[in-house]
Amino acid sequence: MRQAGRSLPEYRAVREHADILRICREPELAAEVTLQPVRRLGVDAAILFSDITVPLVAMGVDIKIVPGTGPVLERPIRSMADLERIGQFEPNTHAPFVADAVRLAVAELEVPLIGFAGGPFTLASYLIEGGPSKTHTLTRKLMYCEPELWEQLLSRLADIATASLRAQVDAGAQAVQVFESWAGVLSVDSYRRFVLPAAARIFAGVADLGVPRIHFGVGTGELLELMAEAGADVVGVDWRVPLDRARARLGAQTAVQGNLDPVACLAPWEVLSEHVDAVLERGGGRGHIFNLGHGVLPETSPDMLKRIVERVHQRSSTAQTTSPTGGAD
Ligand code: CP3
């Protein structure tokens, strides 16, 4: 998630003199902000500081990240001719700073680093709409009206994600996550027909690397099985879906990640801790990665985040020692 984003004072201090894309382009800065939440919160994994738009920006696509809004393009992608602007991504040529940041972060970290890429639907939506959208109307319209253009765009975006993830793992990332944040706007049939093939290419394209592959989306309760079918080892779910139900639907071969409501982090500890316990309870221990259901809100208190991490550690270690098999989870 955008976890360091906006809630940590030490992150804000860096942001005072550098915009997001500059932090992403400067390996020392990117590595430093990657480490910040690990140092302060004691979480069990770090996520690389970068953005889903970074490969596209590095290839010359005119995307700006506007604070409080998100990625914005002056010239959206709407035709076959526009597609020429989305070329082949060569990580070592276009964005060597990403691998450099991974190497610097991994050298300092005592926990695994998660590399990531934007999912094809989510990136296509920014490219087609020209900015964030609630309904993704232009995106879905293009998908239905120009299936050939859609397929070519998604296949290019899948190749970009695959190349980017491979470069991050080569540089030392120990897990990968595909952020298909906005796919929840699609029906099951549309997802299966218009997005699943591209998603499956990404997961197949990193399968030989042997790292866990996480597939996350918001409002994707009805898409969980398909997101697993794409080839993910772990499916991330938001707070709407009870984790025990997600697990029942996904089966024992797929782990789940999630799913504390980010807004619960704004409640007093007595309320928040109940939410945390409920997530752990429904997550069921082994095969569950505790996380928020989406990114940390800017107004969240870092102290509350720290208490959540402590609570999860405390409850998980109790669960381990009382587990009937006695095995470490
Ligand atoms: O440490 C971390 O925060 C992880 C690094 C990270 C960022 N973006 C940096 C960032 C990650 C994993 C992302 C992923 C990302 N970016 C997603 C997928 C995950 C999700 O949240 O659904 C999406 C959809 C984006 C696109 C994007 N970039 C949005 C919607 C925004 C928010 C704009 C805003 O200000 O509300 C961004 C900007 C961005 N990227 C921030 C961070 C930390 C926001 C904070 C800031 O302005 O410094």
Residues whose N, C-alpha, C, O or C-beta is under 5 A from the ligand:
A	BS01	CP3	M1 R2 Q3 A4 G5 R6 I47 L48 F49 S50 D51 I52 I65 V66 P67 G68 T69 G70 P71 F179 S181 G295
